[in-house]
Amino acid sequence: NNFHYDDSASRESYMNSQKINSRHLEELQEAAQGLNSQLQEKNQLYNEIAREVSPQLKELNELLDSLEQNDQDIREKLCYGGVLNVYIKRCSNLLIMSRQSGVLNVGELWLALSESLEYMRLYGIKAYGEKKGEGFLYGKDAILVYESFEKIIESVLQKTRAVMVLLDMKDVLSIKIELDWVKSTLNLLEIQKKFEKCNGTFETFSEEDTLYIRGTLPLLGGGVS
């Protein structure tokens, strides 16, 4: 009898293994693409944070490098460093949270403003704040409010004796800032343009030795006092 070797089973096994290898390769490629996409997204976020807080980070590093043990104004420098540091931390948090959904609860913005006011009190300024109502707004708008507040505060920190901040949510988000012993300051026109670009308003006026600032931005929901 002639022995006949049937290799059909081997061929089928080989083809199946090739299909498995091909499918496994596709899964690995998809996983790699997903990972690359996540890494790109994280890199974009880190770059965005770096751009947003770079002026404060640069100033904080310079301030720390300049500190000496026998500095007579070391306490003032450290307190100012605290103001810069809390902005870097809180602004980074707002950027991370806004990236997740694009929308933020106004309460998150208020936490950032409140902590900045706390560090202003350590600096020696009478700083008060109040929030009325609840609501939601675009993450970019929350960051605009906090960024604008920081620019204003940094420019008047050595001049003002008292700061009052009111965050009010009715039909719109409204932030009111009163600065004692200040008649004008830098960045106001630049801030006004940014608010108007986001469908908001921004106005200032001074009376005697006090500067009054009011900015508004659209709310996405809430607005209940």
Salt bridges, closest charged atoms under 4 A:
ASP7 OD1 - ARG11 NH1 2.40
GLU48 OE1 - ARG99 NH2 2.77
GLU62 OE2 - LYS58 NZ 3.08
ASP71 OD2 - LYS77 NZ 3.20
GLU115 OE2 - LYS89 NZ 2.84
GLU115 OE1 - ARG90 NE 2.64
GLU134 OE2 - LYS131 NZ 2.85
ASP141 OD1 - LYS140 NZ 3.25
GLU147 OE1 - LYS194 NZ 3.42
ASP180 OD2 - ARG161 NH2 3.16
GLU190 OE2 - LYS151 NZ 2.90
GLU190 OE2 - LYS194 NZ 3.55
